[in-house]
Amino acid sequence: MVDDDYKFLQIRDAITSINQKVNLIGVIFEIGFPKRTKGTDCFCTLKIIDESRPKPGISVNFFAESMEMLPHVASAGDIIQLSHVVMKTHCGEVNAVFNKRFSSFALYEGNGGEDCLPYQVSSKFRPRDLDKTFIKGLRKWLVDFQLDEGLTKFLFLREIKQEERVNLLCKIVHICEVAKDEWMAFLWDGTDAPPISLPTKLDDELNNPVPLQLEPVPLPRDVLRTFPTVGTVLRVIFDQGMQKHLLRFLHSGKWVKFVNVLCEVHSGLWRGVLTPFTKLQYTPNEDHLVSAWQRLYNERLSLKWGRIPYSSFPWPSNITVVDYDDVPFVTLMDVLTYSKVTAKFKCVARVVAAFPWQAEDFLSPLGTYRVRLTLEDPTARIHALLYGEDGEKFFGGYPSVDALTQKLNKLLGLTVIDNGKQINNAPRNPPWVQFCLKSYCLSKTEVWGSRQYKIFDTKVVE
């Protein structure tokens, strides 16, 4: 039993004091978010570390009568002082339990804090002069602290899978309210999320076109121009009222370690979900994993073909050929955010939809090609038009409807059987192919959304 309130145990010693009340002070390494228990209490878990046990630290489980009485941590890496918490074991792991009847806590700023005044205390907390010594000691230790987690705990976006919960280290490139009381975070790590197998159904492109983005309204171009143009920007939503707890921790331009993010596919696009089981980990400004992620991204950009999709290596399919072999590739985000209205580009992309969706409708009554393809790469989706002579070159003149259908099926990744019939409900995985694109604007004054794109000097080969 710890009777002396001035006696703090290091975590290494506390884990041997099962069923005893102890005093602890540590750095908040991982933040779990408030939930309601099956009874009337509220509950949250924090993981803390100190110099004696930086890995794996120890979890502290808090119980309180209301959300307001739980710790409201300002930032991972802050310091928490705990008095009279009880050491327990659960499923073979030791943890500390904060009892609302006799335990107390105080929260302090972490590394960079200028004073030793707590910014939140519980009702039973009693400050002591000696507290300052422990606070300053932890801050000094934090200056050079780096947790060696290896490269396996956190996945790259290129490694995510549908309906799996993963740990991600990402830079927050943007946060905004996309609809009333609905917020979205935009995360990036420099890698390309895997291409998604798409549904076969194509006949509803007129009434329900494939969306170009998950947010209801496209982001303004001045916002998109702050996004990296290489690598997927993952759209992330907040589940079950989590945004009120999470938003205050997320700041544009910061790298964050997310634990337990649900990855799912919505409208054929990757989406992350921050759930009540998601946690945030301490990510210092000079984190060695952040440096490793940035180094890998810079190495990618230094490669001649660093801007083509990761899953298209070593080279896209030969379904199309273009007239400009020596022109460097760019991404669709490069295309979307280019400063000049009229420009030419060469890209590697997939055809995820076509309108009209039947080859027999590709020509107007006057015999002119008029087709809209929806192109996708790891960075963006756009609509690109095939019109007139550009369509004639693309399809190799005016082949039969059957021949046109075969070309379209190849581009869309449709599976057909010997008689040319599509296999219903078979997922399709469109191939990566080359395109030359030209941007233009029909009006004299460009407004956002008025810029158009067309395919030119590109041909589907037999």
JOGIUR-V422426 format. One record per residue. N is the residue number from 1. RES is the residue in one small letter. PSI is psi as a letter, one per 40 degrees, with the letter a starting at -180 (NA if undefined). BURIAL is + if it has 9 or more other ideal C-beta (glycine too) atoms within 8 Angstrom, else -. D_LAST is the distance of its C-alpha to the last C-alpha in Angstrom with 1 decimal. Layout:
N&RES&PSI&BURIAL&D_LAST, N&RES&PSI&BURIAL&D_LAST
//
This chain:
1&m&h&-&81.4, 2&v&h&+&80.9, 3&d&d&-&84.0, 4&d&h&-&83.8, 5&d&e&-&81.4, 6&y&e&-&81.1, 7&k&h&-&79.6, 8&f&h&-&75.9, 9&l&i&+&74.2, 10&q&i&+&71.1, 11&i&d&+&68.2, 12&r&d&-&68.6, 13&d&d&+&72.1, 14&a&d&+&71.5, 15&i&e&+&69.2, 16&t&e&-&72.1, 17&s&f&+&74.3, 18&i&h&-&73.1, 19&n&e&-&74.9, 20&q&i&+&76.6, 21&k&h&-&76.6, 22&v&i&+&75.4, 23&n&h&+&74.7, 24&l&i&+&71.4, 25&i&h&+&69.9, 26&g&i&+&66.3, 27&v&h&+&63.1, 28&i&h&+&60.7, 29&f&d&+&57.5, 30&e&h&+&55.7, 31&i&h&+&56.2, 32&g&i&-&55.8, 33&f&i&+&56.2, 34&p&i&+&58.9, 35&k&i&-&58.8, 36&r&h&-&61.4, 37&t&i&+&62.9, 38&k&e&-&63.5, 39&g&b&-&67.0, 40&t&e&-&68.2, 41&d&i&+&67.4, 42&c&i&+&64.5, 43&f&i&+&62.9, 44&c&i&+&60.8, 45&t&h&+&60.1, 46&l&i&+&60.2, 47&k&h&+&59.5, 48&i&i&+&61.9, 49&i&i&+&62.3, 50&d&a&+&65.0, 51&e&d&-&65.7, 52&s&d&-&66.9, 53&r&g&+&63.7, 54&p&e&-&60.7, 55&k&h&-&58.4, 56&p&e&-&58.1, 57&g&a&+&60.9, 58&i&i&+&62.4, 59&s&i&+&61.5, 60&v&h&+&64.1, 61&n&h&+&64.1, 62&f&h&+&65.8, 63&f&h&+&67.4, 64&a&i&+&69.0, 65&e&e&-&70.2, 66&s&i&-&67.8, 67&m&d&-&64.6, 68&e&d&-&66.9, 69&m&e&+&68.9, 70&l&i&+&65.9, 71&p&h&+&65.0, 72&h&g&-&63.0, 73&v&h&+&61.4, 74&a&d&-&60.4, 75&s&i&-&58.1, 76&a&h&+&57.0, 77&g&e&+&59.2, 78&d&i&+&62.3, 79&i&h&+&65.5, 80&i&h&+&67.1, 81&q&h&+&70.7, 82&l&h&+&71.6, 83&s&h&+&75.1, 84&h&f&+&76.1, 85&v&i&+&72.7, 86&v&h&+&72.9, 87&m&h&+&70.9, 88&k&i&+&69.3, 89&t&i&-&66.9, 90&h&h&-&64.0, 91&c&f&-&61.6, 92&g&e&-&62.9, 93&e&i&-&62.4, 94&v&h&-&65.2, 95&n&i&+&65.1, 96&a&i&+&67.6, 97&v&h&+&68.6, 98&f&h&+&69.9, 99&n&h&+&72.6, 100&k&e&+&73.3, 101&r&d&-&77.1, 102&f&e&-&77.9, 103&s&i&+&74.9, 104&s&i&+&74.1, 105&f&i&+&71.4, 106&a&i&+&71.0, 107&l&h&+&67.8, 108&y&i&+&67.8, 109&e&i&+&65.3, 110&g&b&+&63.7, 111&n&h&-&63.0, 112&g&e&-&64.0, 113&g&i&+&66.5, 114&e&d&-&69.6, 115&d&i&-&72.3, 116&c&f&-&73.1, 117&l&h&-&73.5, 118&p&i&+&71.5, 119&y&e&-&69.2, 120&q&h&-&69.6, 121&v&i&+&72.3, 122&s&i&+&73.1, 123&s&d&-&76.4, 124&k&e&-&78.2, 125&f&h&+&77.1, 126&r&h&-&80.0, 127&p&i&-&79.3, 128&r&i&-&81.1, 129&d&d&-&81.6, 130&l&e&-&80.2, 131&d&d&+&76.8, 132&k&d&-&76.0, 133&t&d&-&76.2, 134&f&d&+&73.6, 135&i&d&+&71.3, 136&k&d&+&71.6, 137&g&d&-&71.0, 138&l&d&+&67.7, 139&r&d&+&66.5, 140&k&d&-&67.3, 141&w&d&+&65.5, 142&l&d&+&62.4, 143&v&d&-&62.1, 144&d&e&-&60.6, 145&f&h&+&59.3, 146&q&h&-&55.9, 147&l&h&+&54.8, 148&d&g&-&52.9, 149&e&e&-&50.4, 150&g&a&-&47.8, 151&l&e&-&44.1, 152&t&e&-&43.5, 153&k&d&-&45.4, 154&f&h&+&43.1, 155&l&i&-&39.3, 156&f&i&-&36.7, 157&l&d&+&34.6, 158&r&e&+&31.6, 159&e&e&-&33.5, 160&i&i&+&34.4, 161&k&i&-&33.7, 162&q&h&-&34.0, 163&e&f&-&37.6, 164&e&i&-&39.1, 165&r&h&-&42.0, 166&v&i&+&41.7, 167&n&h&+&43.7, 168&l&i&+&42.1, 169&l&h&+&43.3, 170&c&i&+&41.9, 171&k&h&+&42.9, 172&i&h&+&43.7, 173&v&e&+&42.1, 174&h&i&+&43.3, 175&i&h&+&45.3, 176&c&i&-&45.8, 177&e&h&-&46.9, 178&v&e&+&43.8, 179&a&i&-&45.9, 180&k&h&-&49.7, 181&d&e&-&50.9, 182&e&h&-&47.4, 183&w&i&+&46.5, 184&m&h&+&43.4, 185&a&i&+&43.1, 186&f&h&+&40.1, 187&l&i&+&39.7, 188&w&i&+&37.8, 189&d&e&+&37.9, 190&g&e&+&35.2, 191&t&i&+&32.6, 192&d&h&+&29.5, 193&a&i&+&29.9, 194&p&i&+&27.4, 195&p&i&+&24.4, 196&i&h&+&25.5, 197&s&h&-&23.9, 198&l&i&+&23.8, 199&p&i&-&24.9, 200&t&d&+&22.5, 201&k&h&-&24.6, 202&l&e&+&22.9, 203&d&e&-&24.9, 204&d&f&-&27.7, 205&e&d&+&26.1, 206&l&d&-&28.4, 207&n&d&-&31.7, 208&n&g&-&31.0, 209&p&i&+&28.3, 210&v&h&+&27.2, 211&p&i&+&29.9, 212&l&e&+&29.3, 213&q&i&+&32.2, 214&l&d&+&34.9, 215&e&i&+&37.9, 216&p&d&-&38.7, 217&v&h&-&38.7, 218&p&i&-&36.6, 219&l&i&+&38.7, 220&p&i&-&40.0, 221&r&d&+&38.1, 222&d&d&-&41.3, 223&v&d&+&41.1, 224&l&d&+&37.4, 225&r&e&-&38.1, 226&t&e&-&40.5, 227&f&i&+&37.7, 228&p&i&+&36.0, 229&t&e&+&32.4, 230&v&h&+&31.1, 231&g&i&+&31.5, 232&t&h&+&31.7, 233&v&h&+&34.7, 234&l&h&+&35.7, 235&r&h&+&37.5, 236&v&h&+&40.6, 237&i&i&+&43.0, 238&f&h&+&46.5, 239&d&i&+&47.5, 240&q&f&-&50.8, 241&g&e&-&52.7, 242&m&e&+&51.8, 243&q&d&-&51.2, 244&k&d&-&54.9, 245&h&d&+&55.4, 246&l&d&+&52.3, 247&l&d&+&51.9, 248&r&e&-&54.9, 249&f&e&+&53.5, 250&l&h&+&50.1, 251&h&h&-&50.1, 252&s&h&-&47.2, 253&g&e&-&46.7, 254&k&i&+&48.1, 255&w&h&+&46.6, 256&v&i&+&47.5, 257&k&h&+&47.4, 258&f&h&+&46.5, 259&v&h&+&47.4, 260&n&g&+&46.0, 261&v&h&+&43.3, 262&l&h&+&41.4, 263&c&h&+&37.6, 264&e&i&+&35.9, 265&v&h&+&32.8, 266&h&h&-&33.5, 267&s&f&-&31.0, 268&g&e&+&28.2, 269&l&i&+&30.0, 270&w&i&+&32.3, 271&r&h&+&35.9, 272&g&i&+&39.1, 273&v&h&+&42.4, 274&l&h&+&45.8, 275&t&i&+&47.9, 276&p&e&-&51.7, 277&f&e&-&50.8, 278&t&i&+&49.1, 279&k&i&+&51.3, 280&l&h&+&51.3, 281&q&i&+&52.3, 282&y&h&+&54.3, 283&t&g&+&52.0, 284&p&i&+&54.0, 285&n&d&-&52.8, 286&e&f&-&52.5, 287&d&h&+&50.9, 288&h&d&-&49.4, 289&l&d&+&46.4, 290&v&d&+&45.7, 291&s&d&+&45.9, 292&a&d&+&43.5, 293&w&d&+&40.9, 294&q&d&+&41.3, 295&r&d&-&41.1, 296&l&d&+&37.8, 297&y&d&+&36.4, 298&n&d&-&37.7, 299&e&d&-&36.1, 300&r&d&+&32.7, 301&l&d&+&33.1, 302&s&e&-&34.1, 303&l&i&-&30.8, 304&k&d&-&28.2, 305&w&f&-&25.6, 306&g&e&+&28.2, 307&r&e&+&26.8, 308&i&i&+&23.5, 309&p&i&+&23.7, 310&y&d&-&25.6, 311&s&e&+&23.3, 312&s&e&+&20.2, 313&f&i&-&22.0, 314&p&e&-&21.5, 315&w&i&-&18.2, 316&p&i&+&15.8, 317&s&i&-&12.4, 318&n&f&-&9.5, 319&i&d&+&7.4, 320&t&i&+&8.9, 321&v&i&-&10.7, 322&v&i&+&14.1, 323&d&e&-&16.6, 324&y&g&-&19.5, 325&d&d&-&19.2, 326&d&e&-&23.0, 327&v&h&-&23.7, 328&p&i&-&24.9, 329&f&i&+&23.4, 330&v&i&+&25.6, 331&t&i&+&25.9, 332&l&d&+&25.9, 333&m&d&+&29.7, 334&d&d&+&29.8, 335&v&d&+&28.1, 336&l&d&+&30.5, 337&t&e&+&33.6, 338&y&i&+&33.0, 339&s&d&-&36.3, 340&k&i&-&35.0, 341&v&d&-&33.6, 342&t&h&-&31.2, 343&a&i&-&29.0, 344&k&i&-&25.5, 345&f&i&+&23.9, 346&k&h&+&21.0, 347&c&i&+&20.5, 348&v&h&+&18.8, 349&a&i&+&18.8, 350&r&i&+&17.7, 351&v&h&+&17.0, 352&v&e&+&20.0, 353&a&i&+&20.3, 354&a&i&+&19.2, 355&f&h&+&21.6, 356&p&i&-&21.5, 357&w&e&+&20.0, 358&q&h&-&18.9, 359&a&d&+&16.1, 360&e&e&-&18.7, 361&d&e&-&20.8, 362&f&d&+&18.5, 363&l&i&+&20.3, 364&s&i&-&24.1, 365&p&d&-&26.5, 366&l&e&-&26.2, 367&g&f&-&22.4, 368&t&h&+&21.7, 369&y&h&+&19.1, 370&r&g&+&21.1, 371&v&h&+&19.5, 372&r&h&+&21.0, 373&l&i&+&19.2, 374&t&h&+&21.4, 375&l&i&+&20.6, 376&e&h&+&22.5, 377&d&a&+&23.4, 378&p&e&+&26.6, 379&t&d&+&28.7, 380&a&i&+&28.0, 381&r&i&+&26.0, 382&i&i&+&25.4, 383&h&h&+&24.2, 384&a&h&+&21.7, 385&l&i&+&21.2, 386&l&h&+&18.5, 387&y&h&+&20.6, 388&g&b&-&20.5, 389&e&d&-&18.9, 390&d&d&+&17.4, 391&g&d&+&15.5, 392&e&d&+&14.6, 393&k&d&+&13.1, 394&f&d&+&11.4, 395&f&e&+&9.7, 396&g&f&+&9.3, 397&g&b&-&12.6, 398&y&g&-&13.7, 399&p&i&-&11.5, 400&s&i&-&13.4, 401&v&d&-&14.6, 402&d&d&-&13.0, 403&a&d&-&9.4, 404&l&d&+&10.6, 405&t&d&+&12.1, 406&q&d&+&9.3, 407&k&d&+&7.7, 408&l&d&+&11.4, 409&n&d&+&12.1, 410&k&d&+&9.9, 411&l&d&+&11.7, 412&l&e&+&15.0, 413&g&f&+&14.9, 414&l&h&+&15.9, 415&t&h&+&16.8, 416&v&i&-&16.3, 417&i&a&-&18.0, 418&d&d&-&17.2, 419&n&e&-&18.2, 420&g&e&-&15.9, 421&k&i&-&19.0, 422&q&i&+&19.2, 423&i&h&+&21.7, 424&n&i&-&24.5, 425&n&e&-&26.0, 426&a&h&-&23.6, 427&p&i&-&23.3, 428&r&i&+&20.0, 429&n&g&-&19.2, 430&p&i&+&16.4, 431&p&i&+&14.7, 432&w&h&+&15.9, 433&v&i&+&13.7, 434&q&i&+&14.9, 435&f&i&+&16.1, 436&c&h&+&18.5, 437&l&i&+&21.3, 438&k&h&+&24.3, 439&s&i&+&27.5, 440&y&i&+&29.9, 441&c&h&+&32.8, 442&l&d&-&33.7, 443&s&i&-&37.4, 444&k&d&-&39.7, 445&t&h&-&41.0, 446&e&h&-&38.5, 447&v&i&-&39.5, 448&w&h&-&37.9, 449&g&e&-&34.9, 450&s&e&+&34.5, 451&r&h&+&32.0, 452&q&i&+&28.5, 453&y&h&+&25.0, 454&k&i&+&22.0, 455&i&h&+&18.5, 456&f&i&+&18.0, 457&d&f&-&16.3, 458&t&i&+&13.2, 459&k&h&+&9.6, 460&v&h&+&6.7, 461&v&i&-&3.8, 462&e&NA&-&0.0
//
